Amino acid sequence: MKHYLHYAIHNGFFTLLFIFFLSSTSNAQHFMIGDTRFKIEAGLNFGPTFFLGDLGGHRGKGTTFIKDLNLPLTKLMKGAFISFSPSEWLGFRLAAQYTYVEGQDRIIKTDGRDELYRKQRNLDFKSDMFEAYAAIEVFPLMMLNRNNEEYAPRLRPYVFAGVGMFTFNPKGTITDQNGNETWYELQPLRTEGQGFKEYPSRKPYALKQLNIPMGGGLKYFATQKLNLSLELLYRKTFTDYIDDLSTDYIDPNLFYQNLRPERAIIASQIFDKAFTSLVSGSPRFEPGLQRGNPKNMDAYFSFVLKLGIRLGDAFDGSPSRRGAGSTRCPARF
């Protein structure tokens, strides 16, 4: 049912977008709200996505952002957007997109001791991500030259910020004696005691969360209607459980006291998959030892290529406006 719902939402959005294209081009050239005319733009976007969480990383101590990226786990984001612009320097964007994120401790390369803890932890996860957001776009150079009607460059830098919602569903693996991996949904397993009476402050995390999309980019008008943009899209979130990892290890006996037997068996195997060969004689992690870092919320970002089509008068507000004006026939000889 969940996969069907995601499929319906994903394809329904593109169907609505196509209908919107047809209705926009067959009716007015602008969208009116009161006395304000909004230029309309619609298009597609895609690009690589990177996850920033507790799993994986590089040599040395775990840090945030670029240093701990694992490029082999890069995933592709794809989606669509509609924007409404009351002027050339201000826009309002609606977007919806799908991506996929993943993290693995076992791919960490080691040359010392700082990263051995994470390598030995040996946890992994993957998750589909569906998101939708609304954002305000500002074109600084267009704003500074808003009183200059002749200023219409093809290349325009911009920044944006907004608010959105995303869904996720982390899954982790259990490997059998033959090396076969099986993926299990992690949220119902309460791997860090979420919802257990022994941990009243640890509440089960929701699989739908708010985020704050923000970033900037460069927009290039290839023709009067067609434009391309390169964009950095960063999402700040308010959860540390996209990878199902945040606090410390619990006593595995608690799974059998708080979960159904079949779930308790899986949870007791998947919450602690530590190697014992990296540090000679090392036991599996004891209850209370650090499992994740709750001080830093999870995040993810994408480098986005956007293809947009303006639904408006051919030369209205475009870089070719000045050229069109210079080719008009003179009023008299």
TORKOL-4160 file (C-alpha; in steps of 0.2 Angstrom, whole numbers, padded with zeros to 4 digits, m for minus):
333
<pt num="1" X="0000" Y="0000" Z="0000"/>
<pt num="2" X="0014" Y="0012" Z="0004"/>
<pt num="3" X="0023" Y="0009" Z="m0012"/>
<pt num="4" X="0007" Y="0011" Z="m0022"/>
<pt num="5" X="0003" Y="0028" Z="m0012"/>
<pt num="6" X="0021" Y="0034" Z="m0016"/>
<pt num="7" X="0018" Y="0029" Z="m0035"/>
<pt num="8" X="0002" Y="0038" Z="m0036"/>
<pt num="9" X="0008" Y="0054" Z="m0028"/>
<pt num="10" X="0024" Y="0054" Z="m0039"/>
<pt num="11" X="0014" Y="0051" Z="m0055"/>
<pt num="12" X="0000" Y="0062" Z="m0050"/>
<pt num="13" X="0011" Y="0077" Z="m0048"/>
<pt num="14" X="0018" Y="0075" Z="m0065"/>
<pt num="15" X="0000" Y="0073" Z="m0072"/>
<pt num="16" X="m0006" Y="0089" Z="m0064"/>
<pt num="17" X="0010" Y="0098" Z="m0070"/>
<pt num="18" X="0006" Y="0093" Z="m0088"/>
<pt num="19" X="m0013" Y="0098" Z="m0086"/>
<pt num="20" X="m0006" Y="0115" Z="m0079"/>
<pt num="21" X="0005" Y="0117" Z="m0094"/>
<pt num="22" X="m0010" Y="0115" Z="m0106"/>
<pt num="23" X="m0022" Y="0126" Z="m0097"/>
<pt num="24" X="m0009" Y="0140" Z="m0095"/>
<pt num="25" X="m0004" Y="0140" Z="m0113"/>
<pt num="26" X="m0022" Y="0139" Z="m0119"/>
<pt num="27" X="m0028" Y="0153" Z="m0109"/>
<pt num="28" X="m0020" Y="0169" Z="m0103"/>
<pt num="29" X="m0001" Y="0173" Z="m0104"/>
<pt num="30" X="m0001" Y="0178" Z="m0086"/>
<pt num="31" X="m0008" Y="0172" Z="m0069"/>
<pt num="32" X="m0018" Y="0186" Z="m0060"/>
<pt num="33" X="m0020" Y="0189" Z="m0042"/>
<pt num="34" X="m0029" Y="0205" Z="m0039"/>
<pt num="35" X="m0020" Y="0218" Z="m0049"/>
<pt num="36" X="m0003" Y="0209" Z="m0049"/>
<pt num="37" X="0002" Y="0199" Z="m0065"/>
<pt num="38" X="0013" Y="0184" Z="m0061"/>
<pt num="39" X="0024" Y="0176" Z="m0074"/>
<pt num="40" X="0023" Y="0157" Z="m0074"/>
<pt num="41" X="0037" Y="0145" Z="m0076"/>
<pt num="42" X="0037" Y="0126" Z="m0075"/>
<pt num="43" X="0050" Y="0113" Z="m0077"/>
<pt num="44" X="0060" Y="0098" Z="m0071"/>
<pt num="45" X="0075" Y="0096" Z="m0060"/>
<pt num="46" X="0087" Y="0082" Z="m0056"/>
<pt num="47" X="0104" Y="0079" Z="m0049"/>
<pt num="48" X="0115" Y="0070" Z="m0036"/>
<pt num="49" X="0110" Y="0069" Z="m0018"/>
<pt num="50" X="0121" Y="0067" Z="m0003"/>
<pt num="51" X="0116" Y="0062" Z="0015"/>
<pt num="52" X="0124" Y="0070" Z="0031"/>
<pt num="53" X="0121" Y="0059" Z="0046"/>
<pt num="54" X="0129" Y="0048" Z="0059"/>
<pt num="55" X="0133" Y="0033" Z="0048"/>
<pt num="56" X="0149" Y="0032" Z="0037"/>
<pt num="57" X="0162" Y="0045" Z="0035"/>
<pt num="58" X="0180" Y="0046" Z="0031"/>
<pt num="59" X="0197" Y="0044" Z="0041"/>
<pt num="60" X="0199" Y="0053" Z="0057"/>
<pt num="61" X="0186" Y="0059" Z="0069"/>
<pt num="62" X="0168" Y="0061" Z="0063"/>
<pt num="63" X="0164" Y="0079" Z="0057"/>
<pt num="64" X="0149" Y="0088" Z="0048"/>
<pt num="65" X="0146" Y="0092" Z="0030"/>
<pt num="66" X="0158" Y="0090" Z="0016"/>
<pt num="67" X="0172" Y="0081" Z="0025"/>
<pt num="68" X="0162" Y="0066" Z="0029"/>
<pt num="69" X="0153" Y="0063" Z="0012"/>
<pt num="70" X="0154" Y="0046" Z="0005"/>
<pt num="71" X="0154" Y="0048" Z="m0014"/>
<pt num="72" X="0151" Y="0030" Z="m0018"/>
<pt num="73" X="0134" Y="0032" Z="m0010"/>
<pt num="74" X="0128" Y="0047" Z="m0021"/>
<pt num="75" X="0110" Y="0045" Z="m0026"/>
<pt num="76" X="0100" Y="0054" Z="m0040"/>
<pt num="77" X="0086" Y="0066" Z="m0036"/>
<pt num="78" X="0072" Y="0069" Z="m0048"/>
<pt num="79" X="0057" Y="0081" Z="m0048"/>
<pt num="80" X="0047" Y="0095" Z="m0055"/>
<pt num="81" X="0043" Y="0113" Z="m0050"/>
<pt num="82" X="0032" Y="0128" Z="m0054"/>
<pt num="83" X="0036" Y="0146" Z="m0050"/>
<pt num="84" X="0027" Y="0162" Z="m0050"/>
<pt num="85" X="0036" Y="0179" Z="m0052"/>
<pt num="86" X="0027" Y="0195" Z="m0049"/>
<pt num="87" X="0044" Y="0204" Z="m0055"/>
<pt num="88" X="0060" Y="0199" Z="m0062"/>
<pt num="89" X="0069" Y="0199" Z="m0045"/>
<pt num="90" X="0056" Y="0190" Z="m0035"/>
<pt num="91" X="0048" Y="0173" Z="m0037"/>
<pt num="92" X="0038" Y="0160" Z="m0027"/>
<pt num="93" X="0042" Y="0141" Z="m0030"/>
<pt num="94" X="0032" Y="0125" Z="m0027"/>
<pt num="95" X="0042" Y="0109" Z="m0030"/>
<pt num="96" X="0040" Y="0090" Z="m0027"/>
<pt num="97" X="0054" Y="0077" Z="m0029"/>
<pt num="98" X="0060" Y="0060" Z="m0025"/>
<pt num="99" X="0077" Y="0054" Z="m0020"/>
<pt num="100" X="0086" Y="0040" Z="m0010"/>
<pt num="101" X="0099" Y="0041" Z="0003"/>
<pt num="102" X="0110" Y="0028" Z="0011"/>
<pt num="103" X="0124" Y="0026" Z="0024"/>
<pt num="104" X="0136" Y="0012" Z="0028"/>
<pt num="105" X="0150" Y="0011" Z="0041"/>
<pt num="106" X="0159" Y="m0004" Z="0033"/>
<pt num="107" X="0165" Y="0007" Z="0018"/>
<pt num="108" X="0175" Y="0019" Z="0030"/>
<pt num="109" X="0194" Y="0018" Z="0026"/>
<pt num="110" X="0205" Y="0017" Z="0042"/>
<pt num="111" X="0223" Y="0022" Z="0045"/>
<pt num="112" X="0222" Y="0026" Z="0063"/>
<pt num="113" X="0211" Y="0024" Z="0079"/>
<pt num="114" X="0199" Y="0039" Z="0077"/>
<pt num="115" X="0188" Y="0031" Z="0064"/>
<pt num="116" X="0189" Y="0013" Z="0071"/>
<pt num="117" X="0174" Y="0015" Z="0082"/>
<pt num="118" X="0163" Y="0019" Z="0068"/>
<pt num="119" X="0170" Y="0006" Z="0057"/>
<pt num="120" X="0168" Y="m0007" Z="0071"/>
<pt num="121" X="0150" Y="m0001" Z="0074"/>
<pt num="122" X="0146" Y="m0009" Z="0056"/>
<pt num="123" X="0128" Y="m0001" Z="0055"/>
<pt num="124" X="0120" Y="0003" Z="0038"/>
<pt num="125" X="0103" Y="0010" Z="0032"/>
<pt num="126" X="0094" Y="0016" Z="0016"/>
<pt num="127" X="0078" Y="0025" Z="0013"/>
<pt num="128" X="0067" Y="0032" Z="0000"/>
<pt num="129" X="0064" Y="0051" Z="0002"/>
<pt num="130" X="0049" Y="0060" Z="m0005"/>
<pt num="131" X="0048" Y="0079" Z="m0002"/>
<pt num="132" X="0037" Y="0094" Z="m0007"/>
<pt num="133" X="0041" Y="0112" Z="m0002"/>
<pt num="134" X="0037" Y="0130" Z="m0005"/>
<pt num="135" X="0051" Y="0144" Z="m0006"/>
<pt num="136" X="0054" Y="0162" Z="m0010"/>
<pt num="137" X="0067" Y="0166" Z="m0023"/>
<pt num="138" X="0077" Y="0182" Z="m0024"/>
<pt num="139" X="0088" Y="0188" Z="m0039"/>
<pt num="140" X="0100" Y="0201" Z="m0030"/>
<pt num="141" X="0106" Y="0209" Z="m0046"/>
<pt num="142" X="0089" Y="0210" Z="m0054"/>
<pt num="143" X="0083" Y="0218" Z="m0037"/>
<pt num="144" X="0097" Y="0231" Z="m0038"/>
<pt num="145" X="0093" Y="0235" Z="m0056"/>
<pt num="146" X="0074" Y="0234" Z="m0054"/>
<pt num="147" X="0072" Y="0252" Z="m0060"/>
<pt num="148" X="0083" Y="0249" Z="m0076"/>
<pt num="149" X="0071" Y="0242" Z="m0089"/>
<pt num="150" X="0086" Y="0239" Z="m0101"/>
<pt num="151" X="0094" Y="0227" Z="m0088"/>
<pt num="152" X="0090" Y="0210" Z="m0094"/>
<pt num="153" X="0106" Y="0198" Z="m0093"/>
<pt num="154" X="0105" Y="0180" Z="m0098"/>
<pt num="155" X="0114" Y="0174" Z="m0083"/>
<pt num="156" X="0106" Y="0178" Z="m0066"/>
<pt num="157" X="0112" Y="0173" Z="m0048"/>
<pt num="158" X="0099" Y="0169" Z="m0035"/>
<pt num="159" X="0096" Y="0163" Z="m0018"/>
<pt num="160" X="0081" Y="0155" Z="m0010"/>
<pt num="161" X="0073" Y="0148" Z="0006"/>
<pt num="162" X="0057" Y="0140" Z="0011"/>
<pt num="163" X="0048" Y="0127" Z="0021"/>
<pt num="164" X="0044" Y="0109" Z="0016"/>
<pt num="165" X="0039" Y="0092" Z="0022"/>
<pt num="166" X="0047" Y="0075" Z="0018"/>
<pt num="167" X="0044" Y="0057" Z="0021"/>
<pt num="168" X="0057" Y="0043" Z="0024"/>
<pt num="169" X="0058" Y="0025" Z="0030"/>
<pt num="170" X="0075" Y="0019" Z="0036"/>
<pt num="171" X="0079" Y="0001" Z="0033"/>
<pt num="172" X="0094" Y="m0009" Z="0039"/>
<pt num="173" X="0102" Y="m0026" Z="0035"/>
<pt num="174" X="0104" Y="m0043" Z="0044"/>
<pt num="175" X="0117" Y="m0054" Z="0035"/>
<pt num="176" X="0115" Y="m0073" Z="0037"/>
<pt num="177" X="0129" Y="m0086" Z="0038"/>
<pt num="178" X="0129" Y="m0088" Z="0019"/>
<pt num="179" X="0132" Y="m0069" Z="0017"/>
<pt num="180" X="0114" Y="m0066" Z="0011"/>
<pt num="181" X="0107" Y="m0048" Z="0016"/>
<pt num="182" X="0089" Y="m0045" Z="0021"/>
<pt num="183" X="0082" Y="m0028" Z="0023"/>
<pt num="184" X="0071" Y="m0023" Z="0038"/>
<pt num="185" X="0061" Y="m0007" Z="0042"/>
<pt num="186" X="0070" Y="0000" Z="0057"/>
<pt num="187" X="0057" Y="0012" Z="0064"/>
<pt num="188" X="0045" Y="m0002" Z="0071"/>
<pt num="189" X="0060" Y="m0010" Z="0079"/>
<pt num="190" X="0063" Y="0004" Z="0092"/>
<pt num="191" X="0082" Y="0001" Z="0090"/>
<pt num="192" X="0086" Y="0014" Z="0104"/>
<pt num="193" X="0072" Y="0011" Z="0115"/>
<pt num="194" X="0060" Y="0024" Z="0108"/>
<pt num="195" X="0043" Y="0022" Z="0117"/>
<pt num="196" X="0050" Y="0010" Z="0130"/>
<pt num="197" X="0044" Y="0013" Z="0148"/>
<pt num="198" X="0063" Y="0012" Z="0153"/>
<pt num="199" X="0067" Y="0027" Z="0141"/>
<pt num="200" X="0052" Y="0039" Z="0144"/>
<pt num="201" X="0061" Y="0053" Z="0136"/>
<pt num="202" X="0064" Y="0044" Z="0119"/>
<pt num="203" X="0048" Y="0045" Z="0109"/>
<pt num="204" X="0045" Y="0035" Z="0093"/>
<pt num="205" X="0050" Y="0046" Z="0078"/>
<pt num="206" X="0038" Y="0051" Z="0065"/>
<pt num="207" X="0041" Y="0046" Z="0047"/>
<pt num="208" X="0035" Y="0063" Z="0041"/>
<pt num="209" X="0045" Y="0078" Z="0045"/>
<pt num="210" X="0047" Y="0096" Z="0042"/>
<pt num="211" X="0062" Y="0103" Z="0034"/>
<pt num="212" X="0069" Y="0120" Z="0028"/>
<pt num="213" X="0076" Y="0120" Z="0010"/>
<pt num="214" X="0088" Y="0134" Z="0006"/>
<pt num="215" X="0102" Y="0137" Z="m0006"/>
<pt num="216" X="0107" Y="0147" Z="m0022"/>
<pt num="217" X="0111" Y="0145" Z="m0040"/>
<pt num="218" X="0114" Y="0152" Z="m0057"/>
<pt num="219" X="0100" Y="0154" Z="m0070"/>
<pt num="220" X="0104" Y="0155" Z="m0088"/>
<pt num="221" X="0091" Y="0161" Z="m0101"/>
<pt num="222" X="0095" Y="0150" Z="m0117"/>
<pt num="223" X="0080" Y="0158" Z="m0126"/>
<pt num="224" X="0066" Y="0169" Z="m0123"/>
<pt num="225" X="0056" Y="0155" Z="m0115"/>
<pt num="226" X="0069" Y="0141" Z="m0111"/>
<pt num="227" X="0081" Y="0142" Z="m0096"/>
<pt num="228" X="0094" Y="0131" Z="m0087"/>
<pt num="229" X="0099" Y="0133" Z="m0069"/>
<pt num="230" X="0113" Y="0125" Z="m0058"/>
<pt num="231" X="0108" Y="0125" Z="m0040"/>
<pt num="232" X="0114" Y="0119" Z="m0023"/>
<pt num="233" X="0098" Y="0113" Z="m0013"/>
<pt num="234" X="0102" Y="0110" Z="0006"/>
<pt num="235" X="0089" Y="0104" Z="0018"/>
<pt num="236" X="0090" Y="0107" Z="0036"/>
<pt num="237" X="0079" Y="0094" Z="0046"/>
<pt num="238" X="0073" Y="0093" Z="0064"/>
<pt num="239" X="0076" Y="0074" Z="0066"/>
<pt num="240" X="0092" Y="0064" Z="0070"/>
<pt num="241" X="0083" Y="0048" Z="0065"/>
<pt num="242" X="0084" Y="0048" Z="0046"/>
<pt num="243" X="0097" Y="0034" Z="0048"/>
<pt num="244" X="0089" Y="0027" Z="0064"/>
<pt num="245" X="0104" Y="0032" Z="0074"/>
<pt num="246" X="0105" Y="0045" Z="0087"/>
<pt num="247" X="0109" Y="0041" Z="0105"/>
<pt num="248" X="0117" Y="0025" Z="0114"/>
<pt num="249" X="0115" Y="0007" Z="0115"/>
<pt num="250" X="0102" Y="m0001" Z="0126"/>
<pt num="251" X="0100" Y="m0018" Z="0134"/>
<pt num="252" X="0094" Y="m0031" Z="0121"/>
<pt num="253" X="0083" Y="m0039" Z="0134"/>
<pt num="254" X="0072" Y="m0024" Z="0133"/>
<pt num="255" X="0067" Y="m0028" Z="0115"/>
<pt num="256" X="0059" Y="m0045" Z="0122"/>
<pt num="257" X="0050" Y="m0035" Z="0136"/>
<pt num="258" X="0043" Y="m0022" Z="0125"/>
<pt num="259" X="0040" Y="m0029" Z="0107"/>
<pt num="260" X="0032" Y="m0044" Z="0100"/>
<pt num="261" X="0043" Y="m0059" Z="0099"/>
<pt num="262" X="0046" Y="m0059" Z="0081"/>
<pt num="263" X="0051" Y="m0041" Z="0081"/>
<pt num="264" X="0062" Y="m0043" Z="0096"/>
<pt num="265" X="0072" Y="m0056" Z="0088"/>
<pt num="266" X="0076" Y="m0045" Z="0073"/>
<pt num="267" X="0079" Y="m0029" Z="0084"/>
<pt num="268" X="0091" Y="m0038" Z="0095"/>
<pt num="269" X="0101" Y="m0043" Z="0079"/>
<pt num="270" X="0100" Y="m0027" Z="0070"/>
<pt num="271" X="0103" Y="m0014" Z="0083"/>
<pt num="272" X="0121" Y="m0020" Z="0087"/>
<pt num="273" X="0131" Y="m0028" Z="0072"/>
<pt num="274" X="0148" Y="m0023" Z="0079"/>
<pt num="275" X="0163" Y="m0032" Z="0072"/>
<pt num="276" X="0175" Y="m0040" Z="0085"/>
<pt num="277" X="0190" Y="m0042" Z="0074"/>
<pt num="278" X="0196" Y="m0024" Z="0072"/>
<pt num="279" X="0201" Y="m0023" Z="0090"/>
<pt num="280" X="0207" Y="m0039" Z="0097"/>
<pt num="281" X="0196" Y="m0046" Z="0112"/>
<pt num="282" X="0184" Y="m0031" Z="0110"/>
<pt num="283" X="0166" Y="m0036" Z="0116"/>
<pt num="284" X="0150" Y="m0031" Z="0107"/>
<pt num="285" X="0145" Y="m0013" Z="0113"/>
<pt num="286" X="0138" Y="m0012" Z="0130"/>
<pt num="287" X="0122" Y="m0004" Z="0135"/>
<pt num="288" X="0125" Y="0015" Z="0138"/>
<pt num="289" X="0139" Y="0017" Z="0126"/>
<pt num="290" X="0138" Y="0030" Z="0112"/>
<pt num="291" X="0129" Y="0024" Z="0096"/>
<pt num="292" X="0126" Y="0041" Z="0088"/>
<pt num="293" X="0127" Y="0059" Z="0091"/>
<pt num="294" X="0111" Y="0068" Z="0096"/>
<pt num="295" X="0119" Y="0085" Z="0095"/>
<pt num="296" X="0118" Y="0086" Z="0076"/>
<pt num="297" X="0102" Y="0084" Z="0066"/>
<pt num="298" X="0103" Y="0074" Z="0050"/>
<pt num="299" X="0103" Y="0084" Z="0034"/>
<pt num="300" X="0104" Y="0081" Z="0015"/>
<pt num="301" X="0108" Y="0091" Z="0000"/>
<pt num="302" X="0108" Y="0090" Z="m0019"/>
<pt num="303" X="0117" Y="0098" Z="m0034"/>
<pt num="304" X="0102" Y="0102" Z="m0045"/>
<pt num="305" X="0101" Y="0104" Z="m0064"/>
<pt num="306" X="0084" Y="0113" Z="m0068"/>
<pt num="307" X="0076" Y="0115" Z="m0085"/>
<pt num="308" X="0062" Y="0128" Z="m0085"/>
<pt num="309" X="0050" Y="0135" Z="m0098"/>
<pt num="310" X="0042" Y="0152" Z="m0096"/>
<pt num="311" X="0024" Y="0153" Z="m0100"/>
<pt num="312" X="0022" Y="0171" Z="m0105"/>
<pt num="313" X="0024" Y="0183" Z="m0119"/>
<pt num="314" X="0040" Y="0179" Z="m0130"/>
<pt num="315" X="0049" Y="0195" Z="m0126"/>
<pt num="316" X="0041" Y="0201" Z="m0109"/>
<pt num="317" X="0055" Y="0202" Z="m0097"/>
<pt num="318" X="0067" Y="0191" Z="m0107"/>
<pt num="319" X="0085" Y="0195" Z="m0111"/>
<pt num="320" X="0079" Y="0197" Z="m0129"/>
<pt num="321" X="0067" Y="0211" Z="m0125"/>
<pt num="322" X="0080" Y="0225" Z="m0129"/>
<pt num="323" X="0084" Y="0217" Z="m0145"/>
<pt num="324" X="0066" Y="0215" Z="m0150"/>
<pt num="325" X="0064" Y="0234" Z="m0147"/>
<pt num="326" X="0078" Y="0239" Z="m0158"/>
<pt num="327" X="0071" Y="0230" Z="m0173"/>
<pt num="328" X="0054" Y="0238" Z="m0173"/>
<pt num="329" X="0049" Y="0248" Z="m0188"/>
<pt num="330" X="0051" Y="0267" Z="m0186"/>
<pt num="331" X="0035" Y="0277" Z="m0184"/>
<pt num="332" X="0040" Y="0288" Z="m0198"/>
<pt num="333" X="0054" Y="0291" Z="m0210"/>
